[in-house]
Amino acid sequence: MTSKVNYGLWYDFRNPQQWRVPFERFYADRLQQITDAEQLGFESCWLTEHHFCDDGYTPSPLVLASAIGARTRAMRLGTNLMLLPLHDPVRVAEDAATVSLVTGGRFDLGVGIGYRQLEFDQFGRTLSHRPSLVEEGIEILRRCWSGERVNFSGKRFQVGDLCVTPVPEHQPAIMLGGMAVPAIERVARIADGFLCTGGLGLDTYCEALVKNGKTPEQGRVALGCWAIIAEDPEAEAARVGEHVLYQANEYIKWGAFGPPGETPLFEDARSAIDNGLYQLWDADTAVRELQKMLGDYPAIRDIHFWAQFPGESVESGNSRLRYIAEKVLPRLR
């Protein structure tokens, strides 16, 4: 490989009622898990965002990124992803710059357009405005980090002659997610890289790079991997099946994979694993599949795995992390 690939963890910090532990302990345990994971050899940590969720799905990934940055030494931090249309882009630029500064430039900002009506309603945004909200938002982020005074007048935002400080010494890459073809084409056009969900859309991204005068090698991909990796992946899937089912069905209910109510829920864990984004891999399979993916898509710079399924204990997740660290990562490197 000509470019180094980081291997990392992905967190949503969900604490569902049926498996709930006190939130202070919940956060403390996972922050310790991340600290320990760096010692095991994991090189990145990615945080996602949603709001008004019964299970506490984290609404504040930049706050968590700062906490993780204070506990780690070299681990790269990122968001996969923040819902940029819900936010004031100037405030995001200020907060992201601050995270970059306090972590010594270890932070990248991944964003997406969102899809939950509830969130858009509460934050006074219109769902149909998502494309212009995200495009203008990204333009404002870049201008805020330029060190120049910001003057911007668009359909959604107005920024009048502001000096946004402090400027990050290491400007965060702006990564953009998407699963539909127009969204992925937007990534190639305006973003520094592609937040890829489960390998979906990689060919579309490469094709869109070429349309925009770039080579696929000039792209950048951070891949969120949904594989369940264990010595006996079938047994592991059975053991954590209820947590996997919960994760898959909550995303379906929100409309992540189509309009809410039109995409049927999975009836049981087995159907979620067989028909969802999940794959069951032992170490040999994981090494083979990931090496093939890296060979086919040289733009991949980061692959990160769900550290925990919702409601799963850290002890349970730790067993998979140790297995990946000991049996998979050395062979990939």
Backbone hydrogen bonds, N-H to C=O, Kabsch-Sander energy under -0.5 kcal/mol:
donor,donor_aa,acceptor,acceptor_aa,energy
6,N,301,R,-2.8
8,G,303,I,-2.5
9,L,44,S,-2.1
10,W,305,F,-2.2
11,Y,46,W,-2.5
15,N,55,D,-3.6
19,W,16,P,-1.5
20,R,17,Q,-1.2
26,F,22,P,-2.7
27,Y,23,F,-2.7
28,A,24,E,-2.3
29,D,25,R,-2.9
30,R,26,F,-1.7
31,L,27,Y,-2.7
32,Q,28,A,-2.1
33,Q,29,D,-2.1
34,I,30,R,-2.3
35,T,31,L,-2.1
36,D,32,Q,-2.7
37,A,33,Q,-2.3
38,E,34,I,-1.8
39,Q,35,T,-1.1
40,L,36,D,-1.4
41,G,37,A,-1.0
41,G,38,E,-0.7
42,F,37,A,-2.3
43,E,7,Y,-3.5
44,S,7,Y,-0.7
45,C,76,R,-2.1
46,W,9,L,-2.7
47,L,78,G,-2.1
48,T,11,Y,-1.5
49,E,81,L,-1.2
50,H,58,T,-1.6
56,G,53,C,-1.9
58,T,12,D,-2.2
64,L,60,S,-1.8
65,A,61,P,-2.5
66,S,62,L,-1.7
67,A,63,V,-1.9
68,I,64,L,-2.8
69,G,65,A,-2.6
70,A,66,S,-1.8
71,R,67,A,-0.7
71,R,68,I,-0.9
72,T,68,I,-1.0
76,R,43,E,-2.8
77,L,106,R,-3.3
78,G,45,C,-2.1
79,T,108,D,-1.0
80,N,47,L,-2.2
80,N,78,G,-0.5
82,M,110,G,-2.7
84,L,82,M,-1.3
84,L,112,G,-0.9
86,L,83,L,-1.8
87,H,84,L,-1.9
92,V,88,D,-2.1
93,A,89,P,-2.4
94,E,90,V,-2.3
95,D,91,R,-2.6
96,A,92,V,-3.1
97,A,93,A,-2.1
98,T,94,E,-2.0
99,V,95,D,-2.4
100,S,96,A,-2.4
101,L,97,A,-2.4
102,V,98,T,-2.7
103,T,99,V,-1.3
104,G,101,L,-1.0
105,G,100,S,-3.5
108,D,77,L,-2.1
109,L,173,A,-2.1
110,G,108,D,-0.7
111,V,175,M,-2.8
112,G,82,M,-2.2
117,Q,115,Y,-0.6
120,F,116,R,-1.6
121,D,117,Q,-2.8
122,Q,118,L,-2.3
123,F,119,E,-1.9
124,G,121,D,-1.3
125,R,120,F,-3.0
127,L,125,R,-0.5
129,H,126,T,-1.9
130,R,127,L,-1.6
133,L,129,H,-2.6
134,V,130,R,-2.6
135,E,131,P,-2.3
136,E,132,S,-2.5
137,G,133,L,-1.9
138,I,134,V,-2.3
139,E,135,E,-1.9
140,I,136,E,-2.4
141,L,137,G,-2.4
142,R,138,I,-2.1
143,R,139,E,-2.0
144,C,140,I,-2.7
145,W,141,L,-1.7
146,S,143,R,-1.2
147,G,144,C,-0.5
150,V,162,L,-3.7
151,N,149,R,-0.6
152,F,159,V,-3.1
154,G,157,F,-2.6
159,V,152,F,-3.1
161,D,159,V,-0.8
162,L,150,V,-2.1
164,V,162,L,-0.7
165,T,163,C,-0.7
171,Q,169,E,-0.6
175,M,109,L,-2.4
175,M,173,A,-0.8
176,L,193,G,-2.4
177,G,111,V,-2.4
178,G,195,L,-0.8
184,I,180,A,-2.3
185,E,181,V,-2.6
186,R,182,P,-1.7
187,V,183,A,-1.6
188,A,184,I,-1.8
189,R,185,E,-1.3
190,I,186,R,-2.6
191,A,187,V,-2.2
192,D,174,I,-2.9
193,G,174,I,-0.9
194,F,220,R,-3.1
195,L,176,L,-2.1
196,C,194,F,-0.9
196,C,222,A,-2.4
198,G,196,C,-0.7
198,G,224,G,-2.7
200,L,197,T,-2.2
202,L,199,G,-1.1
205,Y,201,G,-2.3
206,C,202,L,-2.4
207,E,203,D,-2.5
208,A,204,T,-2.4
209,L,205,Y,-2.3
210,V,206,C,-1.7
211,K,207,E,-2.0
212,N,208,A,-1.2
213,G,210,V,-1.9
214,K,209,L,-2.7
218,Q,215,T,-1.5
219,G,216,P,-1.4
221,V,299,A,-2.4
222,A,194,F,-2.5
223,L,221,V,-0.5
223,L,302,D,-3.3
224,G,196,C,-3.0
224,G,222,A,-0.6
225,C,223,L,-0.8
225,C,304,H,-3.3
228,I,279,Q,-3.5
229,I,227,A,-0.7
230,A,228,I,-0.6
230,A,281,W,-2.0
236,E,232,D,-2.4
237,A,233,P,-2.6
238,A,234,E,-1.9
239,R,235,A,-2.1
240,V,236,E,-2.3
241,G,238,A,-0.5
243,H,240,V,-0.8
244,V,240,V,-2.0
245,L,241,G,-2.7
246,Y,242,E,-1.9
247,Q,243,H,-2.1
248,A,244,V,-2.5
249,N,245,L,-2.6
250,E,246,Y,-2.3
251,Y,247,Q,-1.8
252,I,248,A,-1.8
253,K,249,N,-2.7
254,W,250,E,-1.6
255,G,251,Y,-1.0
255,G,252,I,-0.9
256,A,251,Y,-2.5
258,G,255,G,-1.1
262,E,259,P,-2.3
263,T,259,P,-0.9
272,A,268,D,-1.8
273,I,269,A,-2.4
274,D,270,R,-2.7
275,N,271,S,-2.2
276,G,272,A,-1.5
279,Q,226,W,-0.6
281,W,228,I,-2.2
281,W,279,Q,-0.6
286,A,282,D,-2.9
287,V,283,A,-2.7
288,R,284,D,-2.3
289,E,285,T,-3.1
290,L,286,A,-2.7
291,Q,287,V,-2.4
292,K,288,R,-2.0
293,M,289,E,-2.2
294,L,290,L,-2.6
295,G,291,Q,-2.2
296,D,292,K,-2.6
297,Y,293,M,-2.3
300,I,297,Y,-2.0
301,R,221,V,-3.1
302,D,221,V,-1.4
303,I,6,N,-2.4
304,H,223,L,-2.5
305,F,8,G,-2.3
306,W,225,C,-0.9
307,A,10,W,-2.0
308,Q,10,W,-0.5
311,G,14,R,-0.9
312,E,309,F,-2.6
317,G,313,S,-2.2
318,N,314,V,-3.0
319,S,315,E,-1.1
320,R,316,S,-0.8
320,R,317,G,-0.5
321,L,317,G,-2.1
322,R,318,N,-2.7
323,Y,319,S,-1.6
324,I,320,R,-2.7
325,A,321,L,-2.7
326,E,322,R,-2.4
327,K,323,Y,-3.0
328,V,323,Y,-0.5
328,V,324,I,-1.8
329,L,324,I,-2.6
331,R,328,V,-0.6
332,L,328,V,-1.5
333,R,329,L,-1.7
